[in-house]
Amino acid sequence: MLGPTRMVPAVPSLPVRFSEACERNKEPILLVLRDWLPPRARVLEVGSGSGQHAVHFARHLAGLRWQPSDRAEYLGDLRERISLEGRRDLAPGARLADPIELDVDRTDQWPQGPYEAVFSANTTHIMAAASVPRLLAGAAQVLGPGGLLLLYGPFLGGGVPTAASNAAFDAHLRSLDPSMGVRDAGVVTEQALSFGLEALADGEMPANNRILVFRKRGATS
Ligand SMILES: C[S@@+](CC[C@H](N)C(=O)[O-])C[C@H]1O[C@@H](n2cnc3c(N)ncnc32)[C@H](O)[C@@H]1O
């Protein structure tokens, strides 16, 4: 059953966040990224959290150029993980940049781009509902024509029956903070369309998660 990402220290003596969920989902997500990312893709990750995804993908996708980011409160641990684990055993030609501060609500914090892809895992149900369209708008802004936005996590709706675990997770989140909640994929898709993104895929992932894939309009091919 899907629960909130639990953050515990990876090594007791180090204050680095560690997510058990990331350990379970990093390989299934990697397989999806292999299918979608173009060679030598420049990717901006929003809400990198513990940084485990960033390290894993940079170790397995040759030529990848991955830019982790997160809000200020997560940045210290994220930087520590990247400096401890993200500087060795990278795939040939892969580069893992120093994490940058990015709160999707801060228009001044979005980097210049262009990126071939924006990736974000388990963020849309944590950030405030009003922040989700800001994530979509920011992604559309930094993507080059034909660039991809990949959103991984639990979603409701969008023509997919709601899993009991996701309904329970949604209720739990809302009880903690009414601005949080598992988002409706149909609503997210409508919002994405309004920012010049088109919906390409809605892929089923383990533990009732999904990956929504969008593409910025304007590609020549
Ligand atoms: C459950 S954690 C997921 C972390 C990581 N991506 C993972 O899959 O384990 C939620 C993440 O969303 C980020 N987040 C929440 N609100 C955000 C915002 N307004 N802008 C950017 N990131 C945000 C948090 O800082 C945190 O890193």
The ligand as an SDF file (V2000), in Angstrom:
LIG
                    3D

 27 29  0  0  0  0  0  0  0  0999 V2000
    7.1020   13.1550   -0.8910 C   0  0  0  0  0  0  0  0  0  0  0  0
    8.4590   14.1750   -1.3400 S   0  0  0  0  0  0  0  0  0  0  0  0
    9.0110   13.3900   -2.8450 C   0  0  0  0  0  0  0  0  0  0  0  0
   10.4890   13.5090   -3.0270 C   0  0  0  0  0  0  0  0  0  0  0  0
   11.0680   12.6910   -4.1650 C   0  0  0  0  0  0  0  0  0  0  0  0
   10.7340   13.2630   -5.4410 N   0  0  0  0  0  0  0  0  0  0  0  0
   10.6020   11.2570   -4.0730 C   0  0  0  0  0  0  0  0  0  0  0  0
    9.9460   10.7680   -4.9960 O   0  0  0  0  0  0  0  0  0  0  0  0
   10.9030   10.6280   -3.0600 O   0  0  0  0  0  0  0  0  0  0  0  0
    7.6370   15.6490   -1.9040 C   0  0  0  0  0  0  0  0  0  0  0  0
    8.5630   16.6580   -2.5180 C   0  0  0  0  0  0  0  0  0  0  0  0
    7.7760   17.7080   -3.0750 O   0  0  0  0  0  0  0  0  0  0  0  0
    8.4850   18.8950   -2.8610 C   0  0  0  0  0  0  0  0  0  0  0  0
    7.6200   20.0600   -2.9740 N   0  0  0  0  0  0  0  0  0  0  0  0
    6.5060   20.3230   -2.2880 C   0  0  0  0  0  0  0  0  0  0  0  0
    6.0450   21.5420   -2.6140 N   0  0  0  0  0  0  0  0  0  0  0  0
    6.8740   22.0400   -3.5460 C   0  0  0  0  0  0  0  0  0  0  0  0
    6.9440   23.2580   -4.2530 C   0  0  0  0  0  0  0  0  0  0  0  0
    6.0370   24.2310   -4.0620 N   0  0  0  0  0  0  0  0  0  0  0  0
    7.9470   23.4450   -5.1430 N   0  0  0  0  0  0  0  0  0  0  0  0
    8.8690   22.4730   -5.3310 C   0  0  0  0  0  0  0  0  0  0  0  0
    8.8610   21.2880   -4.6770 N   0  0  0  0  0  0  0  0  0  0  0  0
    7.8830   21.0840   -3.7850 C   0  0  0  0  0  0  0  0  0  0  0  0
    9.0150   18.7140   -1.4460 C   0  0  0  0  0  0  0  0  0  0  0  0
    9.9980   19.6730   -1.1260 O   0  0  0  0  0  0  0  0  0  0  0  0
    9.5230   17.2860   -1.5230 C   0  0  0  0  0  0  0  0  0  0  0  0
   10.8250   17.2010   -2.0340 O   0  0  0  0  0  0  0  0  0  0  0  0
  1  2  1  0
  2  3  1  0
  2 10  1  0
  3  4  1  0
  4  5  1  0
  5  6  1  0
  5  7  1  0
  7  8  2  0
  7  9  1  0
 10 11  1  0
 11 12  1  0
 11 26  1  0
 12 13  1  0
 13 14  1  0
 13 24  1  0
 14 15  1  0
 14 23  1  0
 15 16  2  0
 16 17  1  0
 17 18  1  0
 17 23  2  0
 18 19  1  0
 18 20  2  0
 20 21  1  0
 21 22  2  0
 22 23  1  0
 24 25  1  0
 24 26  1  0
 26 27  1  0
M  CHG  2   2   1   9  -1
M  END
$$$$
